[in-house]
Structure formats: structure tokens, C-alpha cells
Amino acid sequence: MPNILIALVIFVLLIASVLAAVHQAEKIAHHLGEPYGALVLAVSVTVIEVALIISMMLTGKEGSDLIARDTVFSAIMIVMNGVVGISILMGCLKHHELSFRVEGTNPALAVITALATLTLVLPVYTTTTPGIDYSQSQLIFVGIASLVLYAAFVFIQTVRHTEYFLPVEPLKKEAIEVQNFQQEHEPINLWLTSLFLIITLVAVVALAKLLSPSLEAGINAIGAPKALLGVVIAALVLLPESITAVKLALQNKLQISLNLALGSAIASIGLTIPAVAMISIWFDLPLSLGINPVSIVLLVLSLLIGLMNLANGRASLLSGIVQLVIFMSYLFLTLVP
């Protein structure tokens, strides 16, 4: 019992640290404006995700080579089906129908599709190495390709085609808030906030390392598949942005909600995979990225339904229900593979 209480306290502190770190990163993002603000937020969240993944990989236990794969796949499924689905559902329950710009959602979905295929599906079919692993040269190439795709998306979103990601026919006040993002913030001490951000990130890394044995022991105790660990990590990392995305949808701001949700998925793959690949090569840690056939089917279904639901610029109640059913199917098949 004392061990369970200690683990519970650490878990609560870890959640609080993640929320605090993202809050500090958001304050810096507001202060710096785009594109630097988006980069600070994405990098901060990625540091948290990578810290949690690496803390599990360094244990060297059975299945530790799959934790990065399970976490990234879980992040895609949570965002594409869970966050987007519940945002559309809650928003449509309140506003009947929601509008957004396909010029912004389609490029995001294209990047997610390319990243997911290169990192999670392709390793299953390569022949240089047996099984679901990339060779070292292939891993380096995929890491660079992921960075290029992420950088290109950030450039399009924040520099070249910012108008694609603005709300449909926004009110004058809303337009000013979006376009002059840098001016709409409370004054902060940048150095002090950055120091708090570093402190909270260090706390996340330390707490994750302390909690990892208890998480694995708990999953083994209930007889759940090890893939559940990836779901827990991804859910923890995406929690703050998921809450914000749903709140925005309830405010009839689905475009900004989708920007945040889909951007989180892109950052989760485009920044996490290169970081994990580099650490894996540097410390000679095993890393397997290929997903199993059931996961491939769920991934293809999620991307296909996502493309169909976000293809015409309008979201209905049915769209949200369909995506949430896929999300619940993913959770069920994770527990009962």
C-alpha cells in the first residue's frame, strides 16, 4: 500500500508538472509571437514526450524498444479520433454545425499521413533488416525527412499561408486576436518565465524516471498489454492541448481547435521521432517503429475518415460520433488485442 500511495503522489506531481510546463511555454509563445512562439510550444511538449519515452527505454526491460512506436501511434489515434471527434461532437451539440477552412486542414492531414506512413508503416516492409526495425541509415533518413516535413508545415502555417489557418469569416475582434497574436498577451518577464519552464521540464524528466517502474509494474499487475503504456504517455502529453481544443470548439472556433489538435499530432511525430532516433543511435538503444497489421488497419481507417470528415469545410454531429467510435475501438483493441 505505501508503494501505491507513493506512485500515486508521483503521478499527480507529474501531471501537475506537465501542465505547468505547457502553461509556461504558452506564455512564452504569446510573448514571442509567430513563428517562434509555436516552435517554443512544440519543442517544450516534445521534450516532455521524449523524456517520458527515453525514461522507459533506458530501463532496458522487455518491450522497451517499442515504447516510442506505441507512444507516437497513440498520439495519432488520440488526436485524429479522440480530440478531433470530441471537439466536433461537443461543438455541434452546442452550435448545430461548425465551419473551418479546408485549405488549412488538408495540408495538415497530408503531413500527418506522410509522417505516419514513413515512421510507422514503412518499417514493416523494408528488407534491409528483418522484422519491424529500420537500419541505422534508414532511421537517420526518416528522422531527417520527419524534420523537413515538420519545418515545411510550420513555415506554411506561420509565414507563407497564414490565412489558410484563420477562422472562417472571423469577427473583426477575433481577426485582430489571431493576426496580432503577439500584441494580445499579458506582460511577462521572459527570462523568469523561461527559467520556470526549464525547472518544470527538469521536474517532468525526474518524475517520469521515478514513475516508470511503477507504471510498468501496474500494467503487468492488471495483465494489460504493454502498448497501454504508450497510450498513458501520449494522453499525458496531449492533455493540456486536448482540453484547450475542446474549449475552442465549444466557443465555435473549430478552425483554431483543429489547428491546435492537428499541429500537436504533427509535432508529436515530426519532432519526437528524430529526437528518439538520435538518442537511440547515440546510446545504442534498440528501437522498433513498425506497427502490427491491426494497428495499420486502424491507422488507415483513421486517416481515411479524417480526410472524408474534414474535406468540405463543415462538421456535423455524425462526423464526431464516427471518429469517437473509431477511438473507442482503438482503446478496446489495445486492451483486448
C-alpha positions in Angstrom: 0.0 0.0 0.0 2.7 2.6 0.8 4.3 1.9 -2.6 0.9 2.5 -4.3 0.5 5.8 -2.4 4.0 6.9 -3.4 3.4 6.1 -7.0 0.0 8.0 -6.9 1.7 11.0 -5.4 4.4 11.0 -8.1 1.8 10.6 -10.8 -0.2 13.6 -9.6 3.0 15.6 -9.4 4.0 14.5 -12.9 0.6 15.7 -14.3 1.0 19.0 -12.4 4.5 19.4 -13.8 3.4 18.7 -17.4 0.5 21.2 -17.1 2.9 23.8 -15.5 5.5 23.3 -18.2 3.0 23.7 -21.1 1.5 26.8 -19.3 4.9 28.4 -19.1 5.6 27.5 -22.8 2.3 29.0 -23.8 3.1 32.3 -22.0 6.4 32.5 -23.9 4.6 31.6 -27.1 2.2 34.5 -26.6 5.1 36.9 -25.8 7.3 35.9 -28.8 4.5 35.7 -31.4 4.7 33.5 -34.5 6.6 31.6 -35.7 8.9 31.5 -32.7 6.0 31.0 -30.2 4.7 27.9 -32.0 8.2 26.5 -32.1 8.7 27.0 -28.3 5.4 25.3 -27.5 6.1 22.4 -29.8 9.6 21.9 -28.6 8.6 22.1 -25.0 5.9 19.4 -25.5 8.3 17.3 -27.4 10.9 17.5 -24.6 8.2 16.2 -22.3 7.2 13.3 -24.6 10.8 12.4 -25.4 11.7 12.5 -21.7 8.9 10.1 -20.9 9.8 7.7 -23.8 13.5 7.7 -23.0 12.9 7.1 -19.3 11.1 3.9 -20.3 13.6 2.9 -22.9 16.6 3.2 -20.5 15.1 0.6 -18.2 16.1 -2.0 -20.8 13.2 -4.2 -20.0 11.3 -6.4 -22.4 9.3 -4.2 -24.8 11.3 -1.0 -24.1 12.2 -0.9 -27.8 8.5 -0.5 -28.7 7.6 2.4 -26.3 8.4 5.1 -28.8 6.3 3.4 -31.5 3.4 2.9 -29.1 3.5 6.4 -27.9 3.6 8.0 -31.4 0.9 5.8 -32.7 -1.2 6.5 -29.6 -0.7 10.3 -30.1 -2.0 10.0 -33.7 -5.1 8.0 -32.7 -5.9 10.2 -29.7 -5.7 13.4 -31.8 -7.2 12.1 -35.0 -10.1 10.4 -33.4 -10.4 11.3 -29.7 -9.6 15.1 -29.6 -11.0 15.9 -33.1 -14.0 13.7 -32.5 -15.0 15.1 -29.1 -14.3 18.7 -30.3 -16.7 18.2 -33.2 -19.3 16.4 -31.1 -19.3 19.0 -28.3 -19.2 21.9 -30.7 -22.0 20.6 -32.9 -24.2 19.8 -29.9 -23.9 23.5 -28.9 -23.8 25.2 -32.3 -25.5 22.6 -34.6 -22.9 22.9 -37.3 -19.3 24.1 -37.4 -17.2 25.6 -40.2 -13.5 25.6 -40.9 -11.0 26.1 -43.8 -10.1 23.0 -45.8 -7.0 25.0 -47.0 -5.7 24.5 -43.5 -6.9 21.1 -42.6 -6.0 19.3 -45.8 -2.2 20.2 -45.7 -2.1 19.2 -42.0 -3.7 15.8 -42.8 -1.3 15.3 -45.7 1.7 15.9 -43.5 0.3 13.5 -40.8 -0.4 10.8 -43.4 3.2 11.1 -44.8 4.8 11.2 -41.3 2.7 8.2 -40.0 3.4 6.1 -43.1 7.2 6.8 -43.1 7.7 6.2 -39.4 5.2 3.5 -38.5 4.1 1.6 -41.6 7.2 1.5 -43.9 9.5 -0.3 -41.4 7.2 -3.3 -41.7 8.0 -3.7 -45.4 11.7 -2.7 -45.6 14.1 -5.6 -46.3 17.5 -4.3 -45.2 16.8 -5.5 -41.6 14.4 -8.3 -40.5 11.2 -7.7 -38.6 9.9 -4.2 -37.9 13.2 -2.3 -37.4 14.9 0.3 -39.6 18.6 0.0 -40.3 20.7 2.9 -38.9 20.9 4.6 -42.2 17.2 4.3 -42.8 16.5 5.6 -39.3 18.7 8.7 -40.0 16.9 9.3 -43.3 13.4 9.0 -41.8 14.5 11.3 -38.9 15.6 14.0 -41.4 12.5 13.5 -43.5 10.3 14.0 -40.5 12.1 17.2 -39.5 11.8 18.5 -43.1 8.1 17.8 -43.2 7.5 19.5 -39.8 9.6 22.5 -40.7 7.8 22.9 -44.0 4.4 22.7 -42.2 5.4 25.3 -39.6 6.7 27.6 -42.4 3.4 27.3 -44.4 1.3 27.8 -41.2 3.1 30.8 -39.8 4.8 32.6 -42.7 3.7 31.7 -46.3 -0.1 30.9 -45.9 -1.2 32.1 -42.5 -4.6 33.0 -43.9 -5.3 29.3 -44.5 -5.4 28.7 -40.8 -7.6 31.7 -39.8 -11.3 31.2 -38.7 -13.9 31.3 -41.5 -15.2 34.8 -41.8 -13.9 35.8 -38.3 -15.3 38.7 -36.4 -13.2 41.8 -36.5 -12.1 41.3 -32.9 -11.3 37.7 -33.5 -9.2 38.5 -36.6 -7.2 41.0 -34.6 -6.6 38.5 -31.8 -5.4 35.9 -34.3 -3.4 38.0 -36.7 -1.8 40.2 -34.0 -1.2 37.3 -31.6 2.0 38.9 -30.3 0.2 42.0 -29.1 -2.6 40.2 -27.2 -0.9 39.0 -24.1 -0.1 40.0 -20.5 3.4 41.4 -20.0 5.8 38.7 -18.7 9.3 38.5 -17.6 10.8 36.4 -20.4 13.9 35.3 -18.5 12.0 34.4 -15.4 9.3 32.5 -17.3 12.0 30.7 -19.3 13.6 29.7 -16.0 10.3 28.3 -14.7 9.9 26.4 -18.0 13.3 24.8 -17.6 12.6 23.9 -14.0 9.3 22.3 -14.8 10.8 20.3 -17.7 13.5 19.0 -15.5 10.9 18.1 -12.9 9.0 16.2 -15.6 12.1 14.2 -16.6 12.9 13.4 -13.0 9.4 12.4 -12.1 9.0 10.3 -15.2 12.1 8.4 -14.4 10.8 7.7 -10.8 7.3 6.7 -12.1 8.3 4.4 -15.0 8.9 1.3 -12.8 5.6 1.7 -11.1 3.7 2.2 -14.3 5.2 -0.9 -15.9 4.5 -2.9 -12.7 0.9 -1.7 -12.6 0.3 -2.6 -16.2 1.8 -6.1 -15.6 -0.2 -6.5 -12.5 -3.6 -6.0 -14.3 -2.4 -8.1 -17.2 -2.8 -5.4 -19.8 -0.7 -5.3 -22.9 2.5 -3.2 -22.8 1.1 -1.0 -25.6 -1.1 0.6 -22.9 2.0 2.4 -21.6 2.2 4.3 -24.9 -1.4 5.3 -24.5 -0.8 6.7 -21.0 2.3 8.7 -22.1 0.6 10.1 -25.2 -2.6 11.0 -23.2 -0.5 12.7 -20.5 1.5 14.8 -23.0 -1.6 15.8 -25.1 -3.8 16.5 -22.1 -3.4 20.3 -21.9 -3.8 20.9 -25.6 -6.7 18.5 -25.8 -8.6 20.4 -23.2 -7.9 23.7 -25.0 -9.0 22.3 -28.3 -12.4 21.2 -26.9 -12.9 24.6 -25.2 -12.3 26.3 -28.5 -14.8 24.1 -30.3 -17.4 24.9 -27.7 -16.7 28.6 -28.5 -17.5 28.0 -32.2 -13.8 28.3 -33.1 -13.3 24.9 -34.7 -10.6 26.2 -37.0 -8.3 27.1 -34.2 -9.3 23.9 -32.4 -8.2 21.8 -35.4 -5.0 23.9 -35.9 -4.1 23.0 -32.3 -5.0 19.4 -32.4 -3.6 18.5 -35.8 -0.5 20.6 -35.1 0.0 18.6 -31.9 -0.1 15.3 -33.9 2.4 16.7 -36.4 4.8 17.8 -33.7 4.4 14.6 -31.9 5.8 12.7 -34.9 7.9 15.3 -36.7 9.9 16.2 -33.6 9.7 13.1 -31.4 10.9 10.6 -34.0 14.1 12.5 -34.9 14.9 13.1 -31.2 14.3 9.4 -30.2 16.2 8.2 -33.3 19.2 10.3 -32.5 19.2 9.2 -28.8 18.8 5.6 -29.9 21.8 5.7 -32.2 23.9 7.7 -29.8 23.3 5.4 -26.8 22.9 2.2 -28.9 19.4 1.6 -27.7 17.1 -0.8 -29.6 14.3 1.0 -31.4 11.4 -0.7 -33.3 8.9 1.5 -35.1 6.8 -0.8 -37.3 3.2 -1.3 -36.2 1.2 -4.6 -36.4 -1.5 -5.3 -39.0 -4.4 -4.4 -36.7 -2.8 -1.0 -36.0 -2.2 -0.4 -39.7 -5.9 -1.0 -40.4 -6.8 1.4 -37.6 -4.3 4.0 -38.8 -5.6 3.8 -42.4 -9.2 3.9 -41.2 -8.5 7.0 -39.0 -6.7 8.9 -41.8 -9.4 8.0 -44.4 -12.3 9.0 -42.2 -10.4 12.1 -41.1 -9.9 13.1 -44.8 -13.6 12.5 -45.5 -14.9 14.3 -42.5 -12.6 17.4 -43.0 -13.0 17.6 -46.8 -15.8 20.0 -47.2 -15.2 22.7 -44.6 -18.3 21.8 -42.5 -18.5 19.4 -39.5 -21.7 17.7 -38.3 -22.7 15.7 -35.3 -22.3 12.5 -37.2 -18.6 13.3 -38.0 -17.8 13.5 -34.4 -19.7 10.3 -33.5 -17.9 8.3 -36.2 -14.5 9.4 -35.1 -15.2 8.7 -31.4 -16.4 5.2 -32.3 -13.1 4.6 -34.0 -11.3 6.0 -31.0 -13.2 3.7 -28.6 -12.4 0.7 -31.0 -8.7 1.6 -30.8 -8.8 1.7 -27.0 -10.7 -1.6 -26.8 -8.4 -3.4 -29.2 -5.4 -2.0 -27.2 -6.7 -3.7 -24.1 -8.1 -6.8 -26.0 -5.7 -7.3 -28.9 
